[in-house]
Amino acid sequence: MIRQQQVLLATEGVDLHFTDGAVRAVAKAAEEANKLLDNIGARRLHTVLERVLADISFEAPEKVAAAKKTRSSSSEAEADAGKQQGDSSSSSSGSGGSARSKESAASGSSGSGGGELLVKFEVTEEMVEACMKPMLKHIDISKYML
């Protein structure tokens, strides 16, 4: 399920990584929730992952757009620098072809982010616990209410 979420977010340009502790914390949270509520087995993992990744999922488009914009502006600056270098060398050597190939290579590498992972998110054990603690605490209290 974690791999599925990684692949899903990769389509948006996000490199999602779970630490070993985060994987254990997800499993532990799912187990605790299953003990406190109805035992729905592995489906609980999906619920836990949704809760943990909610903020990342909502923040991802904005962060990827910002990364693309930053990358695009730096590529344009590199292309301008390459063009200026090429213009000065073409006026002295008479060959303008090399400047065009540098410019198209620079603009082609920034592209639309097709397959590029532009933003990295790391899920840690502490993040999982912080997301799940209120839910598990609420569940625990509600168990004793009439």
N, C-alpha and C positions, 0 to 999 in steps of 0.2 A: 504494500500500500504506500509505503514511503517512496519507493521508486516511481510509482505511478504519479505521485504528487510532484516529484522532481521533474519528470518528463513533461507533465502538464504545464508547469511553470516555465520550463525551458522553452516552450513554444512562444512564450511572451518575452524571452530574453533574460530570464532569471536563473542564476545558478544557485540551486537550493542544496544546502548541505546540513546533515544531522550529525551531531557528535554522538559518540557511543553512549554517553550518559543520557542524551536526549532520547535515543531509541529505547533505552531501558526505562526512562521516565514515562514515555508514552505507553509502553506495555504495562507498567505498574499502575498508571492512572486508569487505564482501561480495565484492569483487573479489579481495582478498588471500586470503580463505578459499577461494574457487574455484580460485585458482592452487595453493594448498598441498594442497588435498583434491581430491576429484572435482569437476569443473566441472558444477554443477547449475543454472547460469544464475541467472535471477531468483528461483528458489525459495530461493536463499541469502539474499536480502533478507528474506524472511519469517523465517528463522532468526535473522538479526542483529536484526531489530526485536523479535522475541520476547525475546531475551536482554536488549536495552536496556530494554524496557518491563516486564520481569518485576517489578521492585521497585515500580514505579508501579502496576501492575495489582493487586498484593497490598495496597499501602498505600491505594489509592483508596477502598474501602468505608469504612474507618475514618475517613479524613480527611473524606469527604463527610458521614458521620454526625455527626462533630464540628461541621462547618460548619452542618449543618441544626439541630443542637441550639443552637448559638450564635445562629443567625438566629432560631430559634423563641423563645428566651428574650428576645432584644431586641425581637421583634415583640410578645410578650406585654407587655413593659414599656411599649412605645409604646401598645398598646391600653389598658392600665390608665391611662396618663397621659391618653389621649384620653377615656376613660370618665369620669375624674375631672373633666376640663374640661367635658365634656358635662353631667355631673350638676350642676356648679355653675351652668352657663348654663341648664340646664333648670329649676332651682329659681327662677332669677330671671326667665327669659323664658317658661317653661311649655312649651317644645318639647324633648322628649327624643329625637326622631327623628334629629337630626344626630349624636348620640353613638353611636347604634347603627350608623349607616352608616360612621363612622370606624372603629369596632371591627371590623366585618365586613370592611372593606377591608384593615385591617392583618392580620387573621388569614388572609384569603384570599391575600394576597401571599406569606406564608410557605409556605403549602400544604405539599405533599409534595415539592416540588422539581421538579415536572413540567416538564421541559425547561430548568430553570435550571442553569447551569454554576456550581457552588458552589466548586470547588477548581481552581486553576490549576497545571499542571505545565509546566515548560519544559525540553526536552531540548537540551542543549548539546553541542558538539563534544567537550569534555572528558569529559562523561558517557559518550558513545559509546566514546571511546578507552579509558576506564577499564574499561568492561564487556567490551570486545573484546580488550584487550591480553593478559589471561591466556589466553584461548582461542587466540589467534593465536601466542602464545609457546609454549604447550603443543603446538600443532600443529607448529610449526617444530622443536622439540626431538624430538618423536616421529618426525619424518621421517628422522632420522639414527640412530635406535636399531635394533638388530637384533631 
